[in-house]
């Protein structure tokens, strides 16, 4: 009798399950440390910090590289884990690892920044500060910035100390989305009997293509929103993912590695000097720094940059100084921006000198090192803890932080008056512009002005809440003329008045509302933010020019009796008439409407609400009267019949001064627009001018 045979002889074919697992994991990038990548990460963040400190609003391209590096690291890691488990992902372990790595430094930075902001920033900014603290803590700061219509621009005293959290929010949202993509890739690969890396590559390329196309379109439609949106940035993360999936194939032939590495490094360093990334990214030009990253990675040898020959870019990026910067990069990024904003606020500066910038750089580096040494490293050392421990701590921290900031947001929410702003205000104590009328008594002294600074900061004309303003900029889709209808028109209006030509026309809404109520007029508004009546020469490329071209048809269709628009513009330097505006006025007149040109209003240098909240004097917070021309520029024009002018400058800047408070009423609510409170006190003076200049309006 023969001996029994073993059931697992070497000559037996592998089981179907092991063969399937082998096929699934074939080609998945192996886990290995890439010192040159760590160096690129440090160089990218250092570039971000230096350009924030010294770049005057220019963008380094470092954030784009940082996002791509995250895509590189997480794509490979998530696919390895999903493939090794057959498409099942250990969500608890993954989230626990994220919580240990990214949450403690962020929570500390958010808490310190919030407390410092409450002490340093004026009370008018506390509500937005707490709103953004909550958004940063919960990783939706980019969404908050878009909804708040805040632009990512050069740092100034009015910038948010949490503004830099937009990119961390994009990363946080990516960290939650990408595991789903990895698991989906593995499940599809199992069903198709293909290696997981092939399916993942297809999915990542599809995400890259869709997001890239969306970014190009959004760059034309809403560039400020496009800069901050996760959907327009996903392609950069996916770009890094594609590089990761190439694995060992992402290595150039030895003869060209040296040149390619230095070319890639040159692209990375030169980006902020050559390109205006703030206006070009995340469109096609963002490929400039990303191709630099790809060339650097492809130039490194298979053993990593430390084993490459001296004099190569990969070797340079793998050296200890850049590795050290890469290690403290997260903390450096977290702290540099609030330090910059608070410094500008405390010194009342719009930018940094060389010495101040150098000092802030040193402090930021020290803060980044301290964060790495005493927060990041200790929490990383606790990797052996059960996932429930960091997850419970993270959930509790986020819950407490969200509740605390929400209480603060509610507590700082301002209740605005319903209806007219001056309703219920004692006009004897707060006459506003009435105190500037000839023969009027001066306003009583020692009376606190209205409104309070916190209310003033939230003050806006009523139509801002009606969802009928055309957005600023954008593509030709943003050139449609939207009409803000009168919410309570008279049954039989005696006249129809249209305000048009940007927010400096809309700022007069409350005065015209009062007159409309008195004389049974219908009041409608057509406002494209930031767009005055001007030349239509660029109507095929400029949404403002196209909106101007479309306005004439909209006016002809609505047939108002009077169209009211600013006649001049004051931009803190000189007063002028917009190019092409007189032609628009003639076209408006040709529709049969009378036209009223209201002289432009001067603009303060900064937010009046913030200035008054800081306890400064009215004269310090107002506008420079030198921007007002000695004679109204409209007086020098030969205007057609039916085109009238009104000049209320003497009631806004009486006696040649432009104080922030006149007649115990605050004149401006920000650095540009008249407050609704003061505009309402101007209504009787506007009425008198109209009675004289446009008597046909009063039937």
LOBA-906589 format. One line per field, with one value per residue (C-alpha): chain; residue number from 1; x, y, z; residue in one letter. Coordinates in nm, 3 decimals. Layout:
# residues N
cadena = [A ...]
num = [NUM ...]
xx = [X ...]
yy = [Y ...]
zz = [Z ...]
residuo = [a ...]
This chain:
# residues 699
cadena = [A A A A A A A A A A A A A A A A A A A A A A A A A A A A A A A A A A A A A A A A A A A A A A A A A A A A A A A A A A A A A A A A A A A A A A A A A A A A A A A A A A A A A A A A A A A A A A A A A A A A A A A A A A A A A A A A A A A A A A A A A A A A A A A A A A A A A A A A A A A A A A A A A A A A A A A A A A A A A A A A A A A A A A A A A A A A A A A A A A A A A A A A A A A A A A A A A A A A A A A A A A A A A A A A A A A A A A A A A A A A A A A A A A A A A A A A A A A A A A A A A A A A A A A A A A A A A A A A A A A A A A A A A A A A A A A A A A A A A A A A A A A A A A A A A A A A A A A A A A A A A A A A A A A A A A A A A A A A A A A A A A A A A A A A A A A A A A A A A A A A A A A A A A A A A A A A A A A A A A A A A A A A A A A A A A A A A A A A A A A A A A A A A A A A A A A A A A A A A A A A A A A A A A A A A A A A A A A A A A A A A A A A A A A A A A A A A A A A A A A A A A A A A A A A A A A A A A A A A A A A A A A A A A A A A A A A A A A A A A A A A A A A A A A A A A A A A A A A A A A A A A A A A A A A A A A A A A A A A A A A A A A A A A A A A A A A A A A A A A A A A A A A A A A A A A A A A A A A A A A A A A A A A A A A A A A A A A A A A A A A A A A A A A A A A A A A A A A A A A A A A A A A A A A A A A A A A A A A A A A A A A A A A A A A A A A A A A A A A A A A A A A A A A A A A A A A A A A A A A A A A A A A A A A A A A A A A A A A A A A A A A A A A A A A A A A A A A A A A A A]
num = [1 2 3 4 5 6 7 8 9 10 11 12 13 14 15 16 17 18 19 20 21 22 23 24 25 26 27 28 29 30 31 32 33 34 35 36 37 38 39 40 41 42 43 44 45 46 47 48 49 50 51 52 53 54 55 56 57 58 59 60 61 62 63 64 65 66 67 68 69 70 71 72 73 74 75 76 77 78 79 80 81 82 83 84 85 86 87 88 89 90 91 92 93 94 95 96 97 98 99 100 101 102 103 104 105 106 107 108 109 110 111 112 113 114 115 116 117 118 119 120 121 122 123 124 125 126 127 128 129 130 131 132 133 134 135 136 137 138 139 140 141 142 143 144 145 146 147 148 149 150 151 152 153 154 155 156 157 158 159 160 161 162 163 164 165 166 167 168 169 170 171 172 173 174 175 176 177 178 179 180 181 182 183 184 185 186 187 188 189 190 191 192 193 194 195 196 197 198 199 200 201 202 203 204 205 206 207 208 209 210 211 212 213 214 215 216 217 218 219 220 221 222 223 224 225 226 227 228 229 230 231 232 233 234 235 236 237 238 239 240 241 242 243 244 245 246 247 248 249 250 251 252 253 254 255 256 257 258 259 260 261 262 263 264 265 266 267 268 269 270 271 272 273 274 275 276 277 278 279 280 281 282 283 284 285 286 287 288 289 290 291 292 293 294 295 296 297 298 299 300 301 302 303 304 305 306 307 308 309 310 311 312 313 314 315 316 317 318 319 320 321 322 323 324 325 326 327 328 329 330 331 332 333 334 335 336 337 338 339 340 341 342 343 344 345 346 347 348 349 350 351 352 353 354 355 356 357 358 359 360 361 362 363 364 365 366 367 368 369 370 371 372 373 374 375 376 377 378 379 380 381 382 383 384 385 386 387 388 389 390 391 392 393 394 395 396 397 398 399 400 401 402 403 404 405 406 407 408 409 410 411 412 413 414 415 416 417 418 419 420 421 422 423 424 425 426 427 428 429 430 431 432 433 434 435 436 437 438 439 440 441 442 443 444 445 446 447 448 449 450 451 452 453 454 455 456 457 458 459 460 461 462 463 464 465 466 467 468 469 470 471 472 473 474 475 476 477 478 479 480 481 482 483 484 485 486 487 488 489 490 491 492 493 494 495 496 497 498 499 500 501 502 503 504 505 506 507 508 509 510 511 512 513 514 515 516 517 518 519 520 521 522 523 524 525 526 527 528 529 530 531 532 533 534 535 536 537 538 539 540 541 542 543 544 545 546 547 548 549 550 551 552 553 554 555 556 557 558 559 560 561 562 563 564 565 566 567 568 569 570 571 572 573 574 575 576 577 578 579 580 581 582 583 584 585 586 587 588 589 590 591 592 593 594 595 596 597 598 599 600 601 602 603 604 605 606 607 608 609 610 611 612 613 614 615 616 617 618 619 620 621 622 623 624 625 626 627 628 629 630 631 632 633 634 635 636 637 638 639 640 641 642 643 644 645 646 647 648 649 650 651 652 653 654 655 656 657 658 659 660 661 662 663 664 665 666 667 668 669 670 671 672 673 674 675 676 677 678 679 680 681 682 683 684 685 686 687 688 689 690 691 692 693 694 695 696 697 698 699]
xx = [0.000 0.137 0.182 -0.084 0.000 0.027 -0.260 -0.026 0.252 0.466 0.348 -0.020 -0.169 -0.248 -0.601 -0.841 -0.860 -0.484 -0.458 -0.729 -0.552 -0.223 -0.385 -0.558 -0.235 -0.018 0.156 0.032 0.306 0.524 0.562 0.896 1.029 1.125 1.351 1.337 0.958 0.992 1.231 0.992 0.718 0.940 1.044 0.680 0.561 0.864 0.773 0.416 0.536 0.795 0.548 0.288 0.543 0.718 0.522 0.269 -0.017 0.164 0.119 0.421 0.259 0.355 -0.003 -0.055 0.254 0.143 -0.193 -0.026 0.208 -0.095 -0.252 0.073 0.104 -0.259 -0.340 -0.066 -0.134 -0.510 -0.485 -0.233 -0.458 -0.778 -0.615 -0.456 -0.798 -0.984 -1.177 -1.255 -1.111 -1.049 -1.227 -1.169 -0.796 -0.772 -0.964 -0.770 -0.444 -0.572 -0.689 -0.346 -0.159 -0.354 -0.601 -0.394 -0.177 -0.479 -0.692 -0.419 -0.360 -0.734 -0.784 -0.488 -0.577 -0.938 -0.839 -0.580 -0.827 -1.087 -0.825 -0.661 -0.929 -1.207 -1.542 -1.689 -1.485 -1.555 -1.860 -1.671 -1.370 -1.578 -1.762 -1.432 -1.287 -1.575 -1.538 -1.165 -1.215 -1.466 -1.267 -1.506 -1.320 -1.293 -1.672 -1.716 -1.487 -1.678 -2.014 -1.879 -1.742 -1.396 -1.114 -0.779 -0.556 -0.258 -0.264 -0.388 -0.537 -0.886 -0.784 -0.901 -0.645 -0.808 -0.799 -0.510 -0.722 -0.892 -0.623 -0.630 -1.006 -0.958 -0.717 -0.954 -1.238 -1.003 -0.906 -1.270 -1.342 -1.034 -1.079 -1.418 -1.247 -0.983 -1.241 -1.450 -1.143 -1.067 -1.427 -1.445 -1.108 -1.232 -1.544 -1.345 -1.063 -0.809 -0.524 -0.655 -0.389 -0.528 -0.882 -0.763 -0.561 -0.868 -1.079 -0.810 -0.761 -1.137 -1.143 -0.843 -1.004 -1.343 -1.199 -0.953 -1.230 -1.446 -1.156 -1.106 -1.475 -1.496 -1.186 -1.394 -1.718 -1.613 -1.234 -1.232 -1.459 -1.264 -0.947 -1.100 -1.330 -1.246 -1.400 -1.162 -0.861 -0.924 -0.733 -0.415 -0.455 -0.537 -0.223 -0.020 -0.222 -0.130 0.239 0.202 0.032 0.314 0.533 0.872 0.788 0.817 1.193 1.370 1.670 1.993 2.145 1.860 1.790 2.028 1.891 1.530 1.575 1.718 1.454 1.183 1.336 1.361 0.991 0.900 1.110 1.031 0.654 0.568 0.808 0.693 0.318 0.039 -0.100 -0.371 -0.541 -0.432 -0.468 -0.611 -0.631 -0.389 -0.100 -0.100 0.070 0.386 0.472 0.312 0.527 0.820 0.722 0.685 1.030 1.193 1.035 1.119 1.480 1.543 1.707 1.529 1.706 1.589 1.752 2.002 2.170 2.181 2.508 2.612 2.509 2.168 1.840 1.710 2.020 1.989 1.622 1.714 1.962 1.906 1.807 1.520 1.423 1.401 1.180 0.966 0.926 0.804 0.607 0.263 0.321 0.497 0.195 -0.051 0.117 0.268 -0.058 -0.225 0.108 0.122 -0.239 -0.212 0.114 -0.045 -0.345 -0.137 0.095 -0.184 0.019 -0.086 0.239 0.570 0.914 1.219 1.303 0.945 0.915 1.241 1.133 0.797 0.973 1.194 0.898 0.694 0.976 1.016 0.639 0.646 0.938 0.768 0.448 0.640 0.847 0.575 0.253 0.311 0.584 0.421 0.085 0.252 0.432 0.096 0.026 -0.013 -0.327 -0.653 -0.834 -1.122 -0.893 -0.789 -1.131 -1.309 -1.068 -1.110 -1.489 -1.503 -1.266 -1.455 -1.789 -1.671 -1.506 -1.811 -2.047 -1.822 -1.774 -2.144 -2.234 -1.990 -2.136 -2.488 -2.373 -2.211 -2.494 -2.629 -3.002 -3.060 -3.364 -3.657 -3.772 -3.601 -3.276 -3.355 -3.702 -3.728 -3.413 -3.455 -3.388 -3.338 -3.037 -2.929 -3.012 -2.744 -2.732 -3.011 -2.748 -2.568 -2.867 -2.834 -2.948 -2.979 -2.889 -2.576 -2.617 -2.620 -2.272 -2.172 -2.426 -2.314 -2.350 -2.587 -2.557 -2.321 -2.007 -2.116 -2.447 -2.272 -2.044 -2.352 -2.535 -2.633 -2.912 -3.221 -3.194 -2.868 -3.086 -3.323 -3.100 -3.128 -2.778 -2.570 -2.236 -1.908 -1.683 -1.762 -1.809 -2.068 -2.329 -2.293 -2.390 -2.766 -2.939 -3.129 -3.405 -3.468 -3.840 -4.020 -4.147 -4.449 -4.522 -4.808 -5.127 -5.107 -4.753 -4.716 -4.366 -4.110 -3.754 -3.463 -3.132 -2.851 -2.475 -2.317 -2.323 -2.256 -2.595 -2.754 -2.619 -2.887 -3.173 -3.306 -3.332 -3.518 -3.740 -3.849 -3.928 -4.105 -4.326 -4.405 -4.485 -4.621 -4.330 -4.228 -3.858 -3.658 -3.284 -3.044 -2.705 -2.403 -2.153 -1.845 -1.972 -2.035 -2.179 -1.886 -1.759 -1.894 -1.593 -1.494 -1.845 -1.729 -1.478 -1.582 -1.900 -1.925 -1.904 -2.157 -2.385 -2.365 -2.462 -2.758 -2.870 -3.011 -3.250 -3.355 -3.431 -3.623 -3.828 -3.913 -3.959 -3.884 -3.958 -3.620 -3.290 -3.055 -2.685 -2.353 -2.207 -1.852 -1.630 -1.387 -1.114 -0.928 -0.709 -0.895 -1.253 -1.326 -1.590 -1.575 -1.465 -1.767 -2.017 -2.147 -2.236 -2.434 -2.619 -2.718 -2.837 -3.044 -3.197 -3.279 -3.513 -3.736 -3.630 -3.501 -3.152 -3.024 -2.649 -2.561 -2.213 -1.986 -1.907 -1.560 -1.415 -1.238 -0.905 -1.035 -1.348 -1.523 -1.698 -1.365 -1.205 -1.479 -1.482 -1.114 -1.209 -1.062 -1.191 -1.441 -1.189 -0.941 -1.199 -1.342 -1.235 -0.969 -1.150 -0.869 -1.022 -1.315 -1.252 -1.265 -1.554 -1.800 -1.661 -2.019 -2.046 -1.793 -1.998 -2.252 -2.527 -2.833 -3.173 -3.334 -3.003 -2.986 -2.726 -2.743 -2.451 -2.490 -2.118 -2.159 -2.393 -2.156 -1.838 -1.958 -1.714 -1.450 -1.409 -1.518 -1.554 -1.694 -1.975 -2.196 -2.491 -2.432 -2.496 -2.217 -2.169 -2.005 -2.039 -1.719 -1.433 -1.652 -2.030 -2.261 -2.450 -2.823 -2.866 -2.698 -2.857 -3.199 -3.110 -3.010 -3.356 -3.511 -3.210 -3.232 -3.604 -3.537 -3.282 -3.525 -3.812 -3.591 -3.414 -3.666 -4.006 -4.182 -4.121 -4.373 -4.708]
yy = [0.000 0.331 0.599 0.867 1.172 1.518 1.748 2.044 1.925 2.194 2.070 2.138 2.442 2.736 2.764 2.992 3.232 3.274 3.319 3.580 3.763 3.747 3.892 4.161 4.275 4.254 4.582 4.763 5.015 4.892 5.094 5.273 5.594 5.852 6.115 6.337 6.351 6.456 6.729 6.849 6.870 7.089 7.306 7.350 7.465 7.689 7.849 7.905 8.076 8.294 8.410 8.487 8.694 8.864 8.784 9.070 8.841 8.615 8.240 8.008 7.691 7.516 7.435 7.264 7.050 6.981 6.854 6.636 6.490 6.399 6.232 6.042 5.909 5.825 5.667 5.408 5.345 5.308 5.079 4.854 4.820 4.767 4.515 4.319 4.283 4.198 4.524 4.562 4.869 4.898 5.230 5.256 5.200 5.445 5.723 5.664 5.707 6.029 6.156 6.099 6.259 6.570 6.658 6.744 7.013 7.159 7.171 7.347 7.598 7.666 7.712 7.948 8.144 8.184 8.311 8.546 8.670 8.752 8.963 9.127 9.168 9.428 9.306 9.354 9.055 8.816 8.657 8.569 8.460 8.208 8.096 8.019 7.857 7.609 7.559 7.497 7.251 7.053 7.083 7.291 7.624 7.630 7.599 7.873 8.106 8.049 8.108 8.418 8.546 8.593 8.605 8.436 8.738 8.918 8.923 9.246 9.356 9.253 8.899 8.603 8.428 8.098 8.161 7.920 7.632 7.618 7.382 7.166 7.141 7.024 6.761 6.656 6.606 6.412 6.184 6.085 6.044 5.853 5.536 5.493 5.514 5.260 5.011 5.059 4.994 4.668 4.546 4.624 4.457 4.141 4.137 4.202 3.967 4.242 4.380 4.646 4.893 4.893 4.971 5.229 5.399 5.426 5.570 5.817 5.932 5.979 6.191 6.387 6.456 6.552 6.777 6.939 7.019 7.154 7.368 7.518 7.603 7.744 7.956 8.144 8.154 8.220 8.234 8.312 8.019 7.796 7.863 7.725 7.443 7.080 6.976 7.202 7.082 6.707 6.681 6.796 6.525 6.276 6.388 6.275 5.955 5.880 5.929 5.687 5.421 5.434 5.295 5.175 5.282 5.645 5.639 5.799 5.642 5.713 5.948 6.201 6.188 6.468 6.720 6.620 6.659 7.009 7.109 6.987 7.175 7.489 7.461 7.427 7.723 7.955 7.909 8.197 8.433 8.353 8.288 8.482 8.173 8.364 8.437 8.128 7.838 7.575 7.584 7.444 7.660 7.468 7.193 7.405 7.310 6.966 6.873 6.994 6.747 6.467 6.534 6.538 6.205 6.050 6.167 5.980 5.641 5.323 5.337 5.692 6.032 5.967 5.704 5.927 6.087 6.417 6.716 6.580 6.750 6.435 6.417 6.784 6.741 6.440 6.632 6.690 7.062 7.007 6.687 6.883 7.147 6.865 6.727 7.059 7.155 7.091 7.304 7.572 7.598 7.604 7.892 8.123 8.270 8.370 8.510 8.721 8.841 8.932 9.116 9.324 9.394 9.503 9.722 9.854 9.770 9.645 9.458 9.354 9.504 9.283 9.283 9.216 8.939 8.779 8.794 8.632 8.363 8.274 8.272 8.058 7.806 7.786 7.736 7.465 7.289 7.309 7.165 6.877 6.812 6.829 6.747 6.552 6.315 6.220 6.145 5.948 5.738 5.612 5.410 5.093 5.225 5.060 5.263 5.341 5.551 5.817 5.800 5.868 6.152 6.299 6.277 6.437 6.715 6.793 6.786 7.017 7.252 7.258 7.329 7.600 7.781 7.748 7.910 8.187 8.226 8.252 8.497 8.727 8.714 9.064 9.127 9.382 9.609 9.505 9.759 10.096 10.113 10.445 10.338 10.397 10.612 10.956 11.193 11.483 11.307 11.145 11.385 11.247 11.436 11.668 11.842 11.946 12.131 12.511 12.670 12.336 12.307 12.106 11.755 11.720 11.650 11.348 11.118 10.769 10.731 10.485 10.208 10.027 9.902 9.537 9.620 9.847 9.562 9.360 9.654 9.608 9.738 9.520 9.387 9.206 8.937 8.900 8.673 8.901 9.051 8.938 8.803 8.981 8.872 8.532 8.428 8.545 8.344 8.613 8.887 8.836 9.141 9.032 9.256 9.305 9.360 9.592 9.354 9.577 9.787 10.034 9.912 10.199 10.339 10.700 10.626 10.346 10.415 10.180 10.187 10.031 10.016 9.813 9.838 10.213 10.252 10.000 10.178 10.442 10.193 10.297 10.665 10.581 10.337 10.616 10.842 10.559 10.501 10.871 10.924 10.582 10.494 10.142 10.088 9.818 9.747 9.594 9.537 9.339 9.344 9.551 9.653 10.017 10.151 10.147 10.059 9.746 9.698 9.374 9.233 8.900 8.838 9.052 8.968 9.329 9.469 9.210 9.297 9.663 9.570 9.367 9.639 9.860 9.589 9.522 9.891 9.912 9.609 9.743 10.104 10.286 10.655 10.725 10.534 10.624 10.540 10.676 10.945 10.951 10.713 10.791 10.534 10.690 10.889 11.090 11.130 11.030 10.919 10.558 10.505 10.453 10.559 10.867 10.641 10.412 10.717 10.822 10.470 10.465 10.798 10.656 10.402 10.692 10.691 10.998 10.944 11.071 11.067 11.069 11.195 10.925 10.900 10.901 10.583 10.537 10.356 10.073 9.930 10.205 9.947 9.791 10.131 10.255 9.922 9.980 10.301 10.542 10.891 10.962 11.169 10.881 10.640 10.853 10.918 11.143 11.444 11.495 11.223 11.457 11.672 12.049 12.067 11.791 11.630 11.594 11.971 11.972 11.734 11.832 11.601 11.532 11.663 11.433 11.344 11.508 11.520 11.525 11.606 11.532 11.554 11.850 11.642 11.345 11.546 11.873 12.162 11.982 11.694 11.333 11.212 10.865 11.007 11.300 11.411 11.119 10.869 10.659 10.746 10.427 10.064 9.936 10.084 10.187 10.200 10.438 10.290 10.240 10.451 10.755 10.707 10.725 11.061 11.181 11.106 11.451 11.624 11.400 11.475 11.849 11.806 11.593 11.838 12.101 11.898 11.627 11.782 11.558 11.265 11.413 11.380]
zz = [0.000 -0.091 0.165 0.175 -0.037 0.108 0.020 -0.027 -0.257 -0.423 -0.760 -0.681 -0.854 -0.627 -0.493 -0.678 -0.383 -0.357 -0.734 -0.724 -0.442 -0.627 -0.940 -0.735 -0.569 -0.880 -0.955 -0.644 -0.550 -0.267 0.050 0.064 0.207 -0.054 0.104 -0.203 -0.171 0.193 0.082 -0.189 0.076 0.294 -0.001 -0.108 0.235 0.277 -0.056 0.061 0.378 0.203 -0.059 0.207 0.395 0.104 -0.212 -0.204 -0.295 -0.542 -0.512 -0.492 -0.628 -0.306 -0.213 -0.548 -0.484 -0.128 -0.253 -0.516 -0.254 -0.041 -0.344 -0.407 -0.053 0.014 -0.322 -0.286 0.082 0.046 -0.256 -0.079 0.223 0.024 -0.208 0.078 0.244 -0.075 -0.091 0.277 0.444 0.817 0.856 1.230 1.200 0.910 1.087 1.409 1.220 1.061 1.398 1.553 1.266 1.171 1.445 1.759 1.593 1.413 1.728 1.925 1.643 1.607 1.981 2.021 1.707 1.825 2.168 2.023 1.763 2.027 2.206 1.903 1.637 1.666 1.793 1.445 1.325 1.613 1.450 1.133 1.339 1.534 1.222 1.051 1.363 1.356 0.981 1.015 1.298 1.092 0.767 0.560 0.571 0.192 0.170 0.430 0.238 -0.084 0.086 0.261 -0.073 0.073 -0.177 -0.118 -0.168 -0.025 0.353 0.507 0.837 0.719 0.619 0.821 1.044 0.941 0.568 0.512 0.641 0.302 0.168 0.482 0.435 0.078 0.208 0.485 0.239 0.010 0.300 0.340 -0.031 -0.149 0.061 -0.108 -0.447 -0.343 -0.216 -0.531 -0.745 -0.564 -0.583 -0.955 -1.008 -0.839 -1.053 -1.373 -1.272 -1.323 -1.107 -0.870 -0.977 -1.334 -1.223 -0.970 -1.242 -1.464 -1.182 -1.078 -1.439 -1.474 -1.157 -1.284 -1.620 -1.481 -1.211 -1.453 -1.702 -1.419 -1.294 -1.641 -1.665 -1.313 -1.371 -1.628 -1.432 -1.072 -1.033 -0.662 -0.585 -0.822 -0.627 -0.307 -0.418 -0.354 -0.685 -0.879 -0.677 -0.691 -1.017 -0.841 -0.578 -0.855 -1.040 -0.740 -0.736 -1.098 -1.013 -0.722 -0.935 -1.189 -0.911 -1.029 -1.384 -1.268 -1.320 -1.612 -1.788 -1.604 -1.868 -1.844 -1.471 -1.377 -1.625 -1.554 -1.179 -1.204 -1.457 -1.219 -0.928 -1.143 -1.230 -0.862 -0.747 -1.038 -1.033 -0.802 -0.978 -1.332 -1.292 -1.125 -0.958 -0.772 -1.104 -1.301 -1.058 -1.038 -1.418 -1.673 -1.552 -1.223 -1.425 -1.404 -1.042 -1.073 -1.371 -1.166 -0.894 -1.149 -1.296 -0.954 -0.858 -1.195 -1.167 -0.843 -0.862 -0.749 -0.412 -0.335 -0.352 -0.073 -0.290 -0.598 -0.709 -0.551 -0.756 -0.847 -0.751 -0.584 -0.366 -0.272 -0.178 0.038 0.252 0.623 0.613 0.370 0.545 0.870 0.705 0.568 0.920 1.063 0.749 0.898 1.207 1.003 0.776 1.067 1.251 0.992 0.864 1.195 1.313 0.998 1.026 1.393 1.333 1.057 1.279 1.578 1.369 1.144 0.834 0.490 0.429 0.579 0.564 0.530 0.902 1.013 0.756 0.865 1.229 1.152 0.950 1.247 1.488 1.247 1.211 1.588 1.628 1.362 1.534 1.875 1.726 1.572 1.884 2.148 1.965 1.642 1.763 2.096 1.930 1.650 1.912 2.037 1.724 1.934 2.102 2.007 1.738 1.972 2.194 1.938 1.774 2.103 2.183 1.835 1.842 2.186 2.087 1.768 1.949 2.227 1.978 1.752 2.042 2.189 1.858 1.773 2.105 2.019 1.670 1.811 2.078 1.823 1.570 1.512 1.487 1.213 1.216 1.000 0.745 0.757 0.950 1.120 1.230 1.603 1.615 1.777 1.488 1.728 1.877 1.550 1.265 1.033 0.703 0.822 1.035 0.714 0.564 0.543 0.871 1.051 1.417 1.491 1.620 2.000 2.141 2.349 2.183 2.080 1.705 1.545 1.463 1.700 1.528 1.540 1.371 1.124 1.012 0.909 0.751 0.386 0.160 0.176 -0.179 -0.093 0.067 -0.229 -0.439 -0.739 -0.765 -1.057 -0.932 -0.985 -1.269 -1.414 -1.774 -2.019 -1.827 -1.559 -1.803 -1.775 -1.634 -1.324 -1.191 -0.820 -0.814 -0.575 -0.302 -0.232 -0.541 -0.546 -0.711 -0.960 -0.951 -1.056 -1.189 -1.212 -1.099 -1.174 -0.985 -1.187 -1.218 -0.937 -0.560 -0.565 -0.727 -0.493 -0.186 -0.244 -0.224 0.117 0.024 -0.297 -0.106 0.124 -0.170 -0.351 -0.046 -0.028 -0.395 -0.497 -0.721 -0.815 -0.738 -0.923 -0.916 -1.170 -1.008 -1.123 -0.837 -0.913 -1.255 -1.340 -1.665 -1.905 -2.252 -2.421 -2.650 -2.475 -2.458 -2.607 -2.329 -2.031 -1.841 -1.716 -2.070 -2.187 -1.896 -2.000 -2.354 -2.227 -1.989 -2.263 -2.379 -2.018 -1.966 -2.291 -2.186 -1.840 -1.964 -1.636 -1.613 -1.452 -1.452 -1.166 -1.186 -1.052 -1.275 -1.136 -0.945 -0.663 -0.606 -0.311 -0.549 -0.810 -0.924 -1.280 -1.529 -1.644 -2.005 -2.225 -1.959 -2.148 -2.442 -2.206 -2.070 -2.422 -2.498 -2.180 -2.280 -2.623 -2.457 -2.351 -1.985 -1.808 -1.663 -1.328 -1.263 -0.894 -0.820 -0.679 -0.310 -0.148 -0.004 0.330 0.340 0.558 0.714 0.908 1.127 1.228 1.280 1.513 1.700 1.777 1.956 1.703 1.641 1.367 1.173 1.166 1.028 0.750 0.390 0.245 0.092 -0.160 -0.379 -0.448 -0.757 -0.703 -0.950 -1.038 -1.358 -1.482 -1.506 -1.790 -2.007 -2.269 -2.147 -2.361 -2.265 -2.013 -1.844 -1.501 -1.223 -0.844 -0.617 -0.244 -0.167 0.068 0.282 0.295 0.347 0.502 0.541 0.337 0.580 0.538 0.895 0.956 1.170 1.067 1.274 1.514 1.234 1.081 0.714 0.576 0.680 0.516 0.313 0.023 0.072 0.253 0.546 0.506 0.820 0.672 0.330 0.492 0.650 0.301 0.159 0.233 0.077 -0.230 -0.246 -0.258 -0.539 -0.742 -0.695 -0.856 -1.127 -1.223 -1.148 -1.402 -1.166 -0.921 -1.095]
residuo = [x x x x x x x x x x x x x x x x x x x x x x x x x x x x x x x x x x x x x x x x x x x x x x x x x x x x x x x x x x x x x x x x x x x x x x x x x x x x x x x x x x x x x x x x x x x x x x x x x x x x x x x x x x x x x x x x x x x x x x x x x x x x x x x x x x x x x x x x x x x x x x x x x x x x x x x x x x x x x x x x x x x x x x x x x x x x x x x x x x x x x x x x x x x x x x x x x x x x x x x x x x x x x x x x x x x x x x x x x x x x x x x x x x x x x x x x x x x x x x x x x x x x x x x x x x x x x x x x x x x x x x x x x x x x x x x x x x x x x x x x x x x x x x x x x x x x x x x x x x x x x x x x x x x x x x x x x x x x x x x x x x x x x x x x x x x x x x x x x x x x x x x x x x x x x x x x x x x x x x x x x x x x x x x x x x x x x x x x x x x x x x x x x x x x x x x x x x x x x x x x x x x x x x x x x x x x x x x x x x x x x x x x x x x x x x x x x x x x x x x x x x x x x x x x x x x x x x x x x x x x x x x x x x x x x x x x x x x x x x x x x x x x x x x x x x x x x x x x x x x x x x x x x x x x x x x x x x x x x x x x x x x x x x x x x x x x x x x x x x x x x x x x x x x x x x x x x x x x x x x x x x x x x x x x x x x x x x x x x x x x x x x x x x x x x x x x x x x x x x x x x x x x x x x x x x x x x x x x x x x x x x x x x x x x x x x x x x x x x x x x x x x x x x x x x x x x x x x x x x x x x x x x x x x x x x x x x x x x x x x x x x x x x x x x x x x x x x x x x x x]
